[in-house]
């Protein structure tokens, strides 16, 4: 199912029959990936065919930021409500996948500007996808609360923004440090809070990129659940460029 897609002034050949799903599904289970000190997702079975009802009818309780792959708008860090459903209006983007190993910095592990500059110097994608190592399937069920995960240093995010990246995706619960007293410098830098706020830009967290997916250029299809909220569950899909 090969097709030609036009992004900007360029055309790309992709095979729609060969999607590379880099999302983590949400499950009502203690084994569901989790962060931010909340309980696991819950499901309330209202109706069940197995119990004699006509249909299956379940109510889920979950938090988009804590329980799986999600995409955020700048409304995540502003007083004014910027809905992800209104901020994300296009869904196909040129993308670059890179893999980073965290570096020791004081008591933390971080991803530095030097690392990203080395991998991105001659590239200018609309979306940047960061896979971090070690990269095991445990990421799909990891309990991240109180783990002090590795994060992006502020100058690294500034570099990414100045490269023109509008959509940043990472396999950690946040681009920022877990406990930073609410500074959120990576978020604020990416969305340029102190300058001209980039309302059409997004951050996607808690993705999972299998090791078989090689670093390099792709076409990204970034789909979200249509929530009027600062964040929504999302399903980013990559396509190889022929």
Secondary structure by P-SEA (a helix, b strand, c coil): cbbbbbcccbbbbbccccccccbbbbccccccccccccccbbbbbcccccccccbbbbbbbbbcccccccccccccccccccccccccccccccbbbbbbbbbbcccbbbbcaaaaaaacccccccbbbbbbcccccccccccccccccbbbcaaaaaaaaaacccbbbbcccccccccccccaaaaaaaacccccccccccccccccccccccbbbbbbbcccccccccccbbbbbbbbcc
